[in-house]
Amino acid sequence: MVFYQFGHRGKAGHIVKWLGAHYATNTPLTIYLNSVIRAGYISHLYRVNIRKNILRSFKGYFFPNLCLGKREIFNALSDDYDQLISEISVPSERNYLLAMNKKRRAVFTHKYQYDRGQKIEIDTLEKLLQQSVGHFRLVEKNFLEESVPVTLPYFTDGVRQRNFKRRHLFIYPDYMEGWFSQTYHSELFFKFLDKNNLFGELYTAPEDPALIHFWIAKAFEVEPWIGAGTFDNTYPVSDETLMRILALTETHPQGKLIDHNLISIILANRSFDRNDVKAGLQYYEKFDKENFAASRDKYEYLEKTFFLNQLKELCVNLVQAGKHNEAVSLAEKFEKEHEKAFVYIAMAEKLYTRKNDPSAFDYLDSVYSKSKDINYSQFNFGANRELDFRYNLILLMSRIGGRQLNALSDEVLSEIIEENKFRGILSRVYGVAEEGNFYRARTAIPSTLTESDELDTRAFILWQACRKKETAEEQLRWRAMDKFLTHDLNYIFFIPI
């Protein structure tokens, strides 16, 4: 990298050859591959340079020289890697590596341009992808069917080792390979395949459509905590792409093997969010309500957490659309009582805050019905604290207010152990302030809090006071901040690890 950065590109080859001669694992091809992957766009690991303890498994700092270098450096590395590949004598290996590098270069460039707000040079990117497919077509079938080990990232700095057929790595609707590369970047390659009618040619085996579903799952591999999610700049998956995948389930010879539950539930919630109740109910009907356990459990804990949150949101949207029986039936399909409690709290909250609907109290009763046999001590320590729904319950009752609910809120708060009590206090202050009673919100702040905790509670009161005075334009301007402050109450980490 340093040779390229300071104008000594021609001398880099000598160092690369020396490393290859003295270190068996550092062949020239490996060195260039790793350099290209690290130089493609700003790495998801850069966050450790801003928040020292944000990673879960590793410590230290991330050296950003490659991914923050000038774009000419990435292009030069990619060109020289192409040149090195072209010297391989085995035709299938040569063409496969050229196909993957062209695809990688297009996907990484698209991600780089999107991250930096630059104009997407779609013609240049599609030319690279055309070249990539051209090389892929020259690779022998036996070579493509061989499996190779692949390292993938998971949840900040997690590592996953999997084996993929070479063919699957290429037809995957994105790029995945290497710990420094994300598994979801954008819709670029998927749309290219669709535009050029390549699904029929490339997706021929029964297991192939599963790659499309895996790609969508990775696109929604949401950070469970907003503090970590603020470092991401995820390319949004469009409704058009999701609908196109659903169409493939009907038109592609292998399409019926695509699990449509995840896509249907996302489209249903998006339709409800834009007040298109008719479309929301249509996608809800596509969702297999009696047989979705396999969809829920298909991948790991982040993907399952996202699925369960989508299921929770669907219950909320159904109840707002007047489909109470359907919402309750779906809520009861959650496996554990505390999960059902989260859902009923969300349903009651939306009914009360948006419609002032008295049926919200029916769902509040359901929360107490579900909670009577729950042993709360299981939520006292470690990651399981994320499963304690009492903070959301305190917030709901504080929002509604009234002598009886305030007393119940105080009772719930008193049962939370001292180590975890501040989250309950903050929920109570937030709920009372949102109701508009700023004086009572201030008096709800205990005198025993630390200065830092007291500052947080007063900040929530100030935030709600400002929201009461916002114009419609200001609400849009500050929406991101509102989401930052409320995300961790609304997005439930159902499978905390």
Protein Blocks (a to p, Z undefined) as FASTA:
>chain_A
ZZmmnopammmmmmmmmmmmmmmklcfklmmmmmmmmmmpccfklmmmmmmmlpfkbgcd
ddfklmmmcfklmmmmmmmmmmmmmmpmblklmmmmmmmmmmmmmmmmmmmmmmnopacd
fklmmmmmmmmmmmmmmpcfklmmpccdddddeehjaccdddddfklmmmpgbdcedjkb
cfbfblmlmmmmmmnopmmmmmmbfklmmmmmmmmmmmmmccfbfklmmmpccddddfkl
mmmmmmmmmmpmklmmpcfklmmmmmmmmmmmnopaklmmmmmmmpcfklmmlmmmmmcf
klmmmmmmmmmmmmmmmmmnopamlmmmmmmmpmbfklmmmmmmmmmmmmmmmnopaklm
mmmmmmmmmmmmpcfklmmgcjllmmmmklmmmmmmmmngpjklmmmmmmmmmmpcfklm
mmmmmmmmmmmmmnopamlmmmmpcfkbcfklmmmmmmmmmmmmmmmmpcfklmmmmmmm
mmmmmmmmmmccfbgZZ
